[in-house]
Amino acid sequence: MSQTQAGVGGLLSVPALLHRNASEFGQAPAYREKEFGIWQTWNWSQTEEEIEALALGFLKLGVKEGDFIAIIGRNRPYLYWSMVAAQMVGAVPVPLYQDSVAEEMAYVMDHCGARFAVVGDQEQVDKIIEIQDQLTQFEHMIYLDPRGLRKYDHTHLHAYRSVQEEGRENRATFEADLRAREGKLDYDSRCVMLYTSGTTGKPKGVVLSNRNVIESARASVEFDSLVRSDDVLAYLPMAWVGDFIFSVGQSYWTGFCVNCPENAETMMQDLREIGPTYFFAPPRVFENLLTTVMIRMEDASKFKKRLFDRCMAHARKVGPAILDGKPVSGMDRFKYWLGDLLIYGPLKNTMGFSRVRIGYTAGEAIGPEIFDFYRSLGINLKQLYGQTEATVFITAQPDGEVRSDTVGVPCPGVELKMDEKGEVYYRSPGVFVEYYKNAESTAGTKDAEGWVATGDAGFIEEDTGHLRIIDRAKDVGKMADGSLFAPKYVENKLKFFPNILEAVVFGNGREECTAFINIDLSAVGNWAERNNIGYGSYQELARHPQVMDTIQGHVEEVNRSVAEDPMLAGCQVHRFVVLHKELDADDGELTRTRKVRRRVIEEKFADIIAALYDGSEKVSTETEVTYEDGRKGAIRATLEIRDAAVVPVKTRSMAAE
């Protein structure tokens, strides 16, 4: 039997990794959390005790092997512990997005048949109580924060610490059962179930085994030489596979410390205080950080702005080469050192990236300009390509081979191939077990030999072995003249501009491309304040003539950039509209991971799309929206449609002549 089949060193489960860590380096920090402005630390020995107490409490509550336990809340050590405690008793943790509305929670909890839930606070308790009559198997809820819950019916509602105390008091009764259940765990036991974002339909429950998680963690740790002294900041949704593999899989395999911020509002301050050495963020986070930097520079003095622009121009010229250890002249190195002293160093410190040794972005493609900006500062930002079904890792960029236009080479143990249509397939130890209760979708995604269809179109470079992703296979199409249509490529270029929060490009099967634009309210609002321009709402600011002029300038600059790529030059945006509302997950236009639901948008805003293509200069529309308290409403607006200058390119028919 191979090492992979038998587990690595006999470590067949995440709980087994926990016991090893507590035994071998029990005093090393495992978790930190900031609460009431103070960082609290738990070492691995304390973490083991906390998790075992909760696991014993689960047994006292009646958790059975094979049960599903929903985990809902912000990133907190207690909720990570609840996932491992669930595994310890033979149950399966199912983390949910904490900002999901009750209806979304109802679908997931009913689909998996969750009998128990561990939640963060009153908000999550209320959401589950609202849907409880739809959950035929649900029995008990455990909460962390007791505020607001004193007068609730506690027949099936339990305080987290009370469950732990019950476990400690009944250790003699349940310890033998706990050890017996742990002893049954092996490499093929279910480790976690994570639901897909549901860009095209209902979310699917992706079952990942201990083999998937441990093998993926081991290979990725070795690939990037992660060590026990590394620090990560756990701030991304716990329901997302990336957070699970970084904050549980890699953490338990390596033994590094997981740091949880106090809340979303203090995340940036907490990031600066921790100074992680290993950092992951989707493109949205890097885009927002860049927007914040650019806003601050707009408010700076003329001297500081001029110094910033000059230093950044030099950084873009030589920064990535210095980072990759490539030859750079002594004078250029000296100028870069000076820039680091004056600009790059303080900027990295402000963003919390001073200690970052390895940074990754994934989830969707990042704009090359944004990617190059961070690398020019000396931040070792790399791209990886992955999926929930792969336990994250499909490809990653090795140090010294980092480029903005690829997603790297196959990760250790991963095989790649393409079908005749250019869709990417992979096979690896991380390939998921199944879609829960969905054998048809499982068979349609994973074949008998273990090859998984990614749904993405791309190709492997012959000379480097790097994978280039063009777009989602279902989104890649052809323009009317036969040229390639790849909307994400253009959208990412548009989102490089701090004033643009979101963009959706249309054009498949049509003569020309058009676009929806969402302005970034913080960036554009800051500009309005500096120029004494009053506005009362997002809608009012979005239709301001100067804002429209600025966005038009951005679109035309992107067109000039797109025109330089012969393969995608036909994707230039001919007409655009600045939408009257932000695209929102609560309105179904984005997933909870903020991926665009194109089909929903096409149906919901069909009247605006029609106006973009029929030559109209304006369009009146009405759109249903969901308020924070769940109420529905409608907003009406008359939108201006603008033409954008494009760079003439030879179409396929012209070239033939």
N, C-alpha and C positions, 0 to 999 in steps of 0.2 A: 504494500500500500504506500502511495506517495505521501510526501509531507503535507500536500494540500488536502488529500483525502482524509488524513488522520488528524488534521489540525496542526497548527504550528506549536511545537513543544507541548502537545497535549492540551492546549488552550482551545476549547471547543465552543465557548460562548462568551458573551460580554460579561456576565457575572463571574466567570472563571478569570477573566482579565482583571476584574475588580479585586478578587482575592489575591491574585499575584501581586498587584500593585501595593495593596495594604501590607502584604507580607515582606516584600523586597525593598520598598521605599515608602513606608507608611507615613513618615513625617514630612514628605514632600508635599507642597501645595497641590490640591486637586481642583478646588473651586474657590472663587472669590465672588462676592456680591456686594454691591454698594447699596446700603439701606440707611435712610436718614442722614445721608452725607458721609457715612463712614464705611470703609471697606472691611468686610468680614471674610475670614479665610477658614476653609476646612481642608485638612490634610487627607491623604488617602485612607488612613486608619479611621479617622472620624467619619469620612464618607461611607466606608464600609458599614460602620455601626448604624448610621442614619438609614441607609438603604435596607439593612437587615431588619431594623425595627419596623420599617414601613411594610416590608414583605410579610413579616409575622402578623402585622395588623391586617393586611389583606386576607391572610388565612383566617383570622378571627372573624372578618366580615363575610367570609364564605366564597372568596374568589376560587374558581375551579381552573384546572388545567385547560388551556384552549380558549378561555374567556378573552374577550376584547375589552381593553380599558382605554377610554378616551382621555387624552391629556390636552388641556386647553388653558392657555395663558401666555404671558410674556416670558422671556428667557429668565428662569430662576433655577438655582441649584436644586430646589425641592422638586421641581417638575422633571428635571433630568433624572433625579433619584427615583421618581415614581416610575419612569420608563424602565430603569434597570430592576427595580423591585418587582415590576410586573413580569419581566423576563425570568426573574429568580423563582417565581412561583409557577412558572409554566404558562403564564398568560401572555397576551400579545398587546403591546402598547400601540395606540393609534392617535398620534398627535394631530390636532386640528388647528386651522388658522384662527387666531384669537379674534380677528376682526370679521370673521364670518358672521353673516346674519343668521338668525335662528333657523330659517328655512334651509340654508346650506348645511348647518349642523345637523338638522333633522335627517337629511338625506344620508349623510355619512354614518351617523350613529345607528340609523335604522338598517342601512345596508350591511354593516358589519355585525349588527346585533349586540352592541355594547351593553354590558350589564352594569358597568361601573364607569365613573368619570372622576378625574382629579382636575380641579379647576383653580384658577388664580384668585378670583374675587367675586363680589356680588354681581357684577355685570354678567359674568359667565353663568353663575348660578341662575340668574333670572332668565337667561336665554334658554337654558335647559328646562327649567320649570315651564316655560311657555310652550315647549314642544313635547313635554313629557308624555302626554296622552297619545302621541304618535309613535312612541318608543315602547313596543310591547314587551321587550326583554329587559328594559332598564330597571335597576333596583336601588343603587346607592351612589351618592355624590359626596366627594371629599373636597373641602375648600381650604385654601391657604390663609387668605386675609379675612378675618372675622368681621370687619367693619360693615355695619348695616345689616348683619344677619342674625342679630340677637333674638329677634322676635319671630324668626322663621320657624316652621315646623321641622324639628330635628329628628323625626322618626327615621328618615332615610338620608339625612344630611349630617355630615360628620366633619369636625375640625381635623385638619391634617395632623397636628401634634397629638390630638387625642387618639387617633388611629395608631400613631407610633407608640404612645404610652401603653395602649392596650396590647400592642405587640410585645413590648418589653416585659410587661407584667405576665404575659402568657407564654413566654419563651419556652418554659419547660413542657408545656402542652403541645406546642406546634413546631418546635425546632426539628424533631425527627422527620416530620412531614416536609418541612422546608428543605432539608438536606436530601431527602429522597427525590423531591421534584427537581432540585438542581442537578442531581446525579443523572437524571434522564435527558438533560439537555445535551445535544450533540451538534455537529456542524450543519445538519440539515433541519434543525429546529427553527421554527419561525422566530425571527428576532424583532421585527417591527413591520407594521403595515402603514404605508404612506400613500395618500391619495394624490392623483395627478391633478394638475391645475384645471383641466377641463376646458381647453381652448375651443374644442369642436363639439362638446357634448357633456354628458354627466361625468364627473370625476370617476376614475377607476382606482380600486384599491390594489396597490402594488405590494405584493408579499415579498419581503427580503429575508433570507435565512442568515444564520450566524456565519455560514461560509461566505455569503455575499459580502457581509459587512466586514468581517475580519480580514479576508483576503484582499479586499479593496483598500482597507486601511493600511495593512502591512505593505502592500506594493507601493502605495502613494507616499507613505512615510519614507520608505527607502529611496524613492525617486527624488525626493527633495531634501533628504538628509535631515528630517525633523528630529528633534531631541527633547528630552524631558524638561529642559530649562526653557523651552519655548512657551510663549503666552499667546492665547487667542482671545478675541472679544466675541462673545456669543450674543448677537443682537438681531439676527435674521430669524424669520418665523420658524418655530420648532417643527412645524408641519412640513417644512421643505427639506428634501433629501440632503442638500448641501449642509445645512446646519447639523443634521443627524450624523453625517459621516465625519465632520470636523469636530463637533462638540461631544460626540459619544465614541464613534468608531476609532478615529485617530487618537483622540484623547486617552481612551482606555488602552489602546495598543502601545502608545509611546509613554504615557504618564505625564503629559504636559498639563498646564493649568488652564481651566476654562473660566473666563471672567465675565460676569453678568452685570450690565449697566443698571443703574437705579430705575430708569424709565426711558422712554423714547426721547423725551425733551432734554435729558441730560446726557444722551449717548455721546455726543461729540466731546463734551467735557470729560466724560469717563474714558473715552478713547485716548485723549491726551494724557490722562493720569496713568493709565495702564501702559501705554506705549507698546502695543503688541508686536511680537516679532514675526508672527504668521497671521496674515489678514486676508479675508475673503470678502468680496462685495460684488453684487451684480452691477452692470453698467449704470443703472439708475443712481446708485450711491455715488459713484465717481463723477457722474454728470452733475449731481446736486452740489458736491464739494467744489467742483470747478466753477459752477455758477456763483457760489458763495465767495470764492476767491476773486472772481471777476467783478462782482458787485463792490467788494471792498476796495479794489483797485480804482474803480470809477470814482469812489469817494475820497481817494488819496490825493495828496498835493501833486502839482504838475511835475515837480522834481522826482518824487517817488514813483509816479506813473512812468516817467521817461526811463528811470533806472530799471524798473521792473521789466518794461518792454525790451530794453537793450540786453539785460541779463538773460531773459527768456529766449531771445533770438539766438544767443550764443549757446544756451542750454540745448535748444532743439538741434543745433548744428553738431555738437560734440557729446552731449550728455549720454545718449544711448550707447555710443561707441566706448566711452569710458566705463560705463556700467558693465559692458560685455567684455572688457579687457582687451579691446582692439587698439591698434596704434593710434595715438593722438600726439600732436606736436607739444613740446614743452610749453610754448607760449599759450596754446589753447588750454592746456591743463591748468596753467597759472590763472588764466582768465576765469576758468570754470571754478577753481578753488576760491577765487575772490567772489564770484557770484554766489557760491555756496555759503560763504561767510555773511554776505549781505542780504541775499534773497532766498536761495533754495533751502538752506538750513532752517531759518526762522519759519518759512512757509511749511516745511515738513513738520516742524514742531507744532505749529498751529493746527495742522490737520491730524496730528497724533501719529504721524508716520515716521518719526525719527528713528525708531528701532526696527522697522519692518525689514526683515531679511528675505522673506518670500511673500509676495502678494499675488492673489489670483482674482480674475473676474470671469464670470460665466453666467449662464442663464439665458442670455441672448447676445447677439453680436454687439461689440462696443465700437463706437466710432473711432477710426484710426487716429484722428486728430486728438481725441481725448486720451487714448491709450499712449500716444507718443508724448503728450504733455507730462504725464506722470513719470514715464521712464526718463525723460529729459531731466527731471529733478533728482535722478539717482535712486528712484524707488523701483525695486526689482518686481515690477508688475508683469504678470504673465497671463496667458489665456489658457483655459482648459475647456474641453467640450465634453459634456456628459448628459445623462438623463437619469430620472428616478429609476427606470428599468435597468440601468447599468450600475446601480449603486454609485452614481456620480460619474466615475472616471471612464472615459473612452480614449481621449487624447489629451496631452498636455505638452507645454513647451519646456524643453530642457534649458537650463542656463546656457547662455551663449548662442542660443538658436531662437531668440525671441523676435517675432515680427508681428506687425499689426494685421497682416492680411491672411494669416493662417491660425489654426488652433492647435498646432503642434503635431507630434508624432504619437503613434499608439502607446498608451500606458503599458507598463509591464504586465504581461499575460493577456493583452488584448489583441485580437486579430481583426483586420478590416477588409472589406471588399465592397465593390460597387455593382449594382445591377445595370442592365442595358440603358435604363433611363437616368442613370447618374445618382440614384438614391444610395445613401450610405448604410451599410450593414456592419454589425460588429458581433464578436463572440468573446466571452471572457468569464473568469470565475465570479464576476460581479453580476452576471445576468440573473434577473429576477426569477423567482419561483413560478409565479402565476399572477394573473389578475383575479382577485377574490370573487368567487361566484360568477365568473365570466370566462368560461372555457373557450367560447368562440373568439373573443378578442385576444386571448392568450395565444391561440393557434394562429390567428391572423398576424400577430406581431413576432412571435418566436417560432421558428420551424423545428422540426424533429432533431436537427443537428445542433441546435442551440444558437443559430444566427438570428439576430434581432434587427428588424427594420426600424431605422431611426425616424423616418419621415422627413429627413433633411436631404437636400441635393448638394453635391459637392464633388471634389475630385482630389486624388493624391498626386502631389508633384513628383515626377519621376526622379528628378535629380536630388531632392532633399528628403523625400518620404513624408513631408508635412501634408496634413489634410487642410484643404480649403473648403469652407462651407459657403455656398452661394445664398441659400435661403431655405425656408421650409419648402419641401418638395411640392406640397399642395398649393403654395403661394407663388412658386416660380412658374412663369408662363411665357407666352409669346405676345408681342405687340402685333398689330394688324399686318405690319410689313414683314413679320417673321423674326424680328430682332428679339433678344432676350429681355424678359421682364422680371426683375428681382427687386421688389419693393423695399425690403429691409435694408439693402445697401444704401438706398437714397435716404430712407428715414433716419438711419444712424448719422449720416452726414448732416442732416438738418438739425438733429438733436445736439450736435456739437455746440451750437450757438446757445449761450446762456438764456436768451429770450425765448427759446423754444423748448417746451416741456415734452410734448408728444407730437408725433407726425404719423399720418396714415396715407400711404400712396396707392392710387388706383391706376389701372391701365391695361390689365390683362385682356387681350383680344381687341383692344381699341387702337385708334390712330395715335393717341398721345396720352401722356400721364398727367394726372391731376392730384391734388393733395388736400387733406384736412390738416390744420395746424392748431395745436393748443399752445397758448403763450404760458410762460412760467410767471405766475403771479408775483412771486417774491422779486425776481429780477426786473420785470417790467414795472412793477410797483415801485421799486427803488428808483428806477429812472424817472418815473412820474413825480415822485417826491422831490428829487433833486432839481427838476425843471418846473416845480410849482404847478403841476397839472393835477387838478382835482378829479377824482372819480369815485363813484359810489358802489361799484360792483365789478366783478370779473368781466361781465358782458360789456359794460360801458368802457372799460379800459381796452378790451380786445378790439373794439371797433374804432378806437381813436385814430384819426388819419395818420399821425406820426408813427403810431405803432404799426399800422398797416404798411407804411412806407419802409419801416425798418425790416419787417418780416419779408417784404418783397425783395429787399436787398439781399437778405440771407438766402432766399430761394434762388435768386439769380446767381449768387456766388456758388451755391451747390451745383447748379446747372453747368457752370463753367468747369467745375471739378469733375463732374460725371462725364462730361463730353470728352475728357482726356482718356477715358477707358473705352477702347473701341467695342468691347463686348457688351457694355452696358450703356453706351451713349444714347440709346433710344429711350432711356428712362428719365430723361430730363422732365421737370415739372413745367407744364405749359400754363396751367391755371390753378389757383389755390383759393381756399377760404379759411379764415380764422374762425374756428367754431365759437359758439356762444356759451359753451359750458366745457368744463374739463371732463375728459373721458374718465369714467369712474367704475370701480369694481362693484360698488353697490347697485349701479345701474346696469350691470351685466356687460359693460363695454370692454372691461379688462378682467383678467383673472386676478386672483388674490396675490399672485406673484407679479402683477402688473404687465402681463403679456396681452397684446391686443387681440381681441376676439373679432377678427375681420368680418366673418359672416354676419355676426350680430350687428356690427357697425354698418355694413352694407344694407341690411334690411331696415335698421332703425332710421338711418339718414338717407334713404333712397331718394327723397325729394331734393336734397342738397347735391347728391352725386349727379342726378339728372340735370340740374341747373349748371353744374360745372361743364357738362358736355353739350348743352344745347345753346351755348352762347349768351346766356343770361348774364346781366351785370349785377343783379341782386336776386335774392330768394328769401321769401318769408316762410318761417318754419315754426313748429311747435313740438316740444320734446318732453316726454315724461321723465321725471327725476325722482329719486328716493332721498328723503331727508334723513338726518342722523337718527331721529327717533323712529324711523321706519315708515313714516307717512309718505304717501305719494303726492306729487304735485306736477305742475307743467310750467315750462318757461317758453315764452314766445320771443321771437327775434326776427329782424330783417337783416340778412347778412350781405356784405359786399363781396363780390367775386372779382378777383383781380387776375390779369394776364401777367405772366412772367417772361422775360426775355430768355430765349434759348439759343444755344450755339448750333448752327446748321451742321448736320452730319450726313454722310452718305448712307442712304438706306440700302437694303439688300438689292432692291430693284434698280436703283441708280448705279450701284456697283456693277451689276450685270450688264448694263448698257455700255 
